[in-house]
């Protein structure tokens, strides 16, 4: 009995030491949770016919970036910060890539007070927009312009600005769509998150364009995301 107790104690001690010395597995779960939260955001937004991202825009999207629960806060000076990801479509098959993780930061000045959480979706409409966004540091308004996209499941881009825009933005606050000022915001590759999630320090291009991630190293959350995106914007036949 004493030997059994000693073995159990030793196993417990080893497990505790592993958690303390190598927290990456616990942190990687945060990225999985981020993907699952984004899936919920996408599904809820698309379930509202009058305020959904139009099907025609999703069908022709080159990529999609999602930042769930982006925090907006300010007192005169304001700002927002979020953590999300981007997934791109293969140019020939339309199949969705694994996600590469991103951070979003921005600031503003004006009459404002308080704070709120915003779910943000960026729909990338052409290859140049995708290549710009995948840079290690991408500034909206400098490298490319993001404009508020049309809403409604069967709506089309309705203005010249929307037709020409490389990136369309959609945001939801407390279940209601509203515009969010993104000009001057910066999107950066989150290589730390990529390393926690995939086990290697990939940059965004390696994940979503070059296909460097081995299928065997993809956590289950990747398949859940790809299934959701393929339902909304199926691969080409």
C-alpha positions in Angstrom: 0.0 0.0 0.0 2.8 2.4 0.9 4.4 1.7 -2.5 1.2 2.4 -4.3 0.7 5.7 -2.4 4.3 6.7 -3.2 3.8 6.0 -6.9 0.6 8.1 -7.0 2.3 10.9 -5.2 5.2 10.7 -7.6 2.9 10.8 -10.6 1.0 13.8 -9.2 4.2 15.6 -8.5 5.4 15.0 -12.1 2.1 16.3 -13.5 2.3 19.5 -11.4 5.9 20.1 -12.5 4.9 19.7 -16.2 2.1 22.2 -15.8 4.5 24.7 -14.1 7.4 24.2 -16.4 5.6 23.9 -19.7 2.4 25.9 -19.6 2.1 25.9 -23.4 -0.5 23.2 -23.5 -2.8 25.2 -21.2 -2.2 28.4 -23.2 -2.9 26.6 -26.5 -6.3 25.8 -25.2 -6.9 29.6 -25.2 -6.4 29.6 -29.0 -8.9 26.7 -29.3 -11.4 28.6 -27.2 -10.8 31.7 -29.4 -11.7 29.7 -32.5 -14.8 28.1 -30.9 -16.0 31.6 -29.8 -15.5 32.9 -33.3 -17.5 30.0 -34.7 -20.3 30.9 -32.4 -20.1 34.6 -33.5 -20.1 33.6 -37.2 -23.1 31.3 -36.8 -25.1 33.8 -34.8 -24.5 36.6 -37.2 -25.3 34.5 -40.2 -28.5 33.2 -38.5 -30.0 36.7 -38.7 -31.2 37.1 -42.3 -31.6 40.9 -42.1 -28.1 41.6 -40.7 -26.0 38.7 -42.0 -23.0 39.1 -44.2 -24.4 38.7 -47.7 -24.0 35.3 -49.3 -22.7 36.8 -52.5 -19.9 38.5 -50.6 -18.9 35.3 -48.7 -19.0 33.3 -51.9 -16.4 35.5 -53.4 -14.3 36.2 -50.3 -10.6 35.5 -50.5 -10.3 35.3 -46.7 -12.0 36.1 -43.5 -10.7 37.4 -40.2 -12.6 37.2 -37.0 -11.9 39.1 -33.7 -14.5 38.0 -31.1 -15.1 40.2 -28.1 -12.8 43.0 -29.1 -12.7 45.5 -26.3 -13.5 49.1 -27.0 -12.9 51.5 -24.1 -12.2 55.2 -23.6 -12.7 58.5 -21.8 -12.1 61.2 -24.5 -9.2 59.2 -25.7 -10.4 55.7 -26.8 -9.0 52.5 -28.1 -9.7 48.9 -28.9 -7.8 45.7 -28.7 -8.7 42.2 -29.8 -7.2 38.8 -30.6 -8.5 36.8 -33.5 -7.4 34.9 -36.6 -7.5 34.8 -40.4 -8.3 31.9 -42.7 -7.9 32.1 -46.5 -9.4 30.2 -49.4 -7.3 28.2 -51.9 -7.3 30.2 -55.1 -8.2 27.1 -57.2 -10.3 24.9 -55.0 -11.8 27.4 -52.6 -11.0 25.2 -49.7 -10.4 27.0 -46.4 -6.9 27.1 -44.8 -6.1 26.6 -41.1 -6.3 29.8 -39.1 -3.3 32.0 -38.4 -3.6 34.1 -35.2 -3.6 37.9 -35.2 -3.9 40.8 -32.8 -5.8 44.1 -33.4 -5.0 47.4 -31.8 -6.3 50.9 -32.5 -7.0 54.3 -30.9 -9.3 57.2 -31.5 -10.0 60.7 -30.1 -13.4 62.3 -29.6 -16.4 62.6 -27.3 -16.7 59.1 -25.8 -17.0 57.4 -22.5 -17.3 53.8 -21.3 -16.5 50.5 -22.8 -18.1 47.6 -24.7 -17.2 44.3 -26.3 -17.5 44.1 -30.1 -17.5 41.1 -32.4 -15.6 42.0 -35.5 -15.5 40.3 -38.9 -13.3 41.4 -41.8 -14.0 40.0 -45.2 -11.1 40.2 -47.6 -12.2 40.6 -51.2 -9.1 40.2 -53.3 -5.6 38.8 -53.3 -3.9 42.1 -52.8 -6.0 42.8 -49.7 -5.0 39.3 -48.3 -1.3 39.9 -49.0 -1.3 43.3 -47.3 -3.2 41.9 -44.3 -0.7 39.0 -43.9 2.2 41.4 -43.5 3.7 41.3 -40.0 2.3 44.7 -39.3 -0.7 45.9 -41.4 -2.3 49.3 -40.9 -5.9 49.8 -42.0 -6.2 53.0 -44.0 -2.5 53.0 -44.8 -1.9 49.6 -46.4 -5.5 49.0 -47.4 -8.9 50.5 -46.6 -11.7 48.7 -44.7 -15.2 50.0 -45.2 -18.5 48.9 -43.5 -20.0 46.2 -45.6 -23.6 45.8 -46.7 -25.8 43.6 -44.6 -28.6 41.2 -45.4 -28.2 37.6 -46.5 -29.1 38.3 -50.1 -27.7 41.9 -50.4 -25.1 43.0 -52.9 -22.4 45.5 -52.5 -24.4 48.7 -53.0 -21.9 51.5 -53.5 -18.8 52.2 -55.5 -16.8 52.4 -52.3 -18.0 48.9 -51.3 -17.4 47.6 -54.8 -13.8 48.8 -54.8 -13.0 48.1 -51.2 -10.4 45.4 -50.5 -11.8 44.7 -47.0 -15.3 44.9 -45.8 -15.9 45.2 -42.0 -18.8 43.9 -40.0 -19.3 44.4 -36.2 -21.8 43.4 -33.7 -22.4 45.0 -30.3 -24.9 43.4 -27.9 -26.5 41.6 -30.9 -26.9 44.7 -33.0 -24.7 45.5 -36.1 -23.0 48.9 -35.9 -20.0 50.6 -37.5 -16.7 50.6 -35.8 -13.9 53.0 -36.8 -10.9 50.9 -37.9 -8.9 53.5 -39.8 -5.5 53.6 -38.3 -5.9 50.3 -36.5 -3.0 47.9 -36.7 -3.2 44.2 -37.3 -0.2 42.1 -36.4 0.7 38.4 -36.8 0.5 36.6 -33.4 3.4 34.2 -33.8 3.4 33.3 -30.2 -0.2 32.1 -30.5 0.7 30.1 -33.7 3.5 28.4 -31.8 1.3 27.5 -28.9 -1.4 26.2 -31.1 0.7 24.4 -33.8 4.0 23.7 -32.0 6.0 25.9 -34.4 6.5 29.6 -34.7 4.8 30.1 -38.1 4.1 33.5 -39.6 0.7 34.1 -41.1 1.7 33.5 -44.7 3.2 30.1 -43.9 -0.1 29.0 -42.3 -2.8 30.3 -44.7 -1.0 30.4 -48.1 2.0 28.2 -48.0 0.3 25.3 -46.3 3.3 24.7 -43.9 1.1 23.3 -41.1 1.0 19.5 -41.2 -2.5 18.0 -40.8 -1.2 15.8 -37.9 -0.4 18.9 -35.9 -3.7 20.6 -36.3 -5.9 20.6 -33.2 -9.5 19.6 -33.5 -10.7 23.2 -33.4 -9.2 23.7 -36.9 -11.6 21.1 -38.4 -14.6 22.7 -36.6 -13.7 26.1 -38.1 -13.1 24.7 -41.6 -16.4 22.9 -41.5 -18.3 26.0 -40.4 -16.6 28.1 -43.2 -17.2 25.5 -45.8 -20.9 25.4 -44.9 -21.2 29.2 -45.5 -18.8 29.4 -48.5 -18.4 25.9 -50.0 -15.3 24.9 -52.0 -15.6 25.2 -55.7 -16.7 22.1 -57.7 
